[in-house]
Amino acid sequence: MSDLLRRKMATEKTMQKYRARAFDWRNRSTCIHLARFQMRQMGHRPPAIPDLRSPLGARSALKATGHDHLAALLDSLLPRIAPAAMLLGDLALVAGDPEDAGGFDSIVVSAGDKLLGWHPDDPSGIKPLIVRELIGAWRL
């Protein structure tokens, strides 16, 4: 199977799972869960995610990994790439609003010319996002 076809199939599975799932700490519908699912679909074996039930619990879990930021956690798991080099299925990090989702940055999935993730104004499921600046990108 070609790499592009594998990426397409993995990203479609991720979209199917999260398209209609609202962002929810208690139901394990967060960007870290989205990223882990995408990583597994692409053949990676990321570590398990602790049972996160709130932004405070997520912050504690992140600190327990030895990282202060999601970018550092992703750097420890995947090779960082230039955002312009992203392919279908790669991950990127968007700066978060301190007022939303506990002030966390947001992990999104590349869908070719779009980025998919939860929008704070409509967290009912993942959607294409308009993003002006990325903190970083990682190859899957």
N, C-alpha and C positions, 0 to 999 in steps of 0.2 A: 504494500500500500504506500502511496506517495506521502511525503510529509505534509503537504498541503491538505490532502484528503483526510489524513489522521487529525490534523488541527481542526478542520471543519467539523468532523464528527464529534470531537471532544467538546468543542464550543457549543454545538447544537444541543448536546446532552445537558450542558450546564445551563443554557438558556431555557430548556424545557423544565428543568428542576426549579429555577428561580424566577422565571418570568412572572408568575402570579403569586409569589411568596412575598408578603410584606416584610420589611425590615423589622426584626423583633429579636431582642436579646434573649428572651425566655424560650423562644422556639428555634433557636440556633439558625437564624436567618440573618447573618451579618456578613460583612465583606470578607472577614477571615474565613468563614465557612464557605463562601463562594470561591475564594481563592484556593482553599484546600481541595474542594471538589474538582475544580478545573485542573489542578496539579495532578490529582489522581487519574483523571480522565486522560491526561497527557503522559501517563506512565511513571510519574514521580511517586515517591513514598514519603510524603511529609509527615511530621510527627502528629500525634493525636492532639486535638484541641481540648483543653480543660472545659469543664461545664461552666460556660460564661452565662451569667444571668443579668448582668448590669454593666454599665461602663466602668464602674469601680472594680468589679471582678475582672473585667478585661484588662484594666490597667495593672492590677496585681499579677495576673497571669503573664502579661508581657514582661513585667519586671522579673518574674521568676525565671524567664528564659535568659536573663542577663542582658536584655535589650531595653533601651529607653523609648525607641520609636519603631513603628512598623517597617520603615525603610531598613533599619539595621537587622530586623528579623528576616526580611526578605533577602537581604544581602547574605545572610548566613545560610540560606537554603538554595538560592538560585544565582546564576550569573547576571550581573547588571549589564544592561545594554543602553544605547542611546534611544530615546523615545522615537526618533525618526526611523530606527531600524526594527520597530515592532512588527511582528507578523501576527496573523490571525491566531488567537488563543493565548498570546503572551499577556503578562500582567503589568499594570502600571499603578502608580500611587498618585492620588490627587489630594492636594491640601484640603484639610477639613476645616469647617467652621467651628470655632471653640464653643459655640452655642448648640451645635448639633452632635448627636451620637457621642457624647462625652468628650468632644474635642479631638477625636481621633481623625487621622487622615483616612482616606477611603481607597481601598483596593478595587480596581476595575479590571475587566477583561477586554482585550482588544478583539473587535469583531471586524477587522479589516480597516475600513475607513471610519469606524465608530468605536466608542468605548462604552461598555455596558456596566451599569452599576445602579445602586439606589440613589435617587435624588431626594434631598431633604424636604422638598416641597411636595413630593408625591412618593412616599416610601412603600407603595402598594405592590411593587415588584421591580425587577431590574428593567432598565430602559436605556436607550441610547442617550448619552450625555454630551453636552457641549462643554468642552474643557479647554481652557486657554493655556494652562501651564501644568506640566506634570513634574512631580518631585523626582520621579525616576521610573524606569521600566526594567522588567526582568524577563529573560528568555525561558520559555518552557520547552 
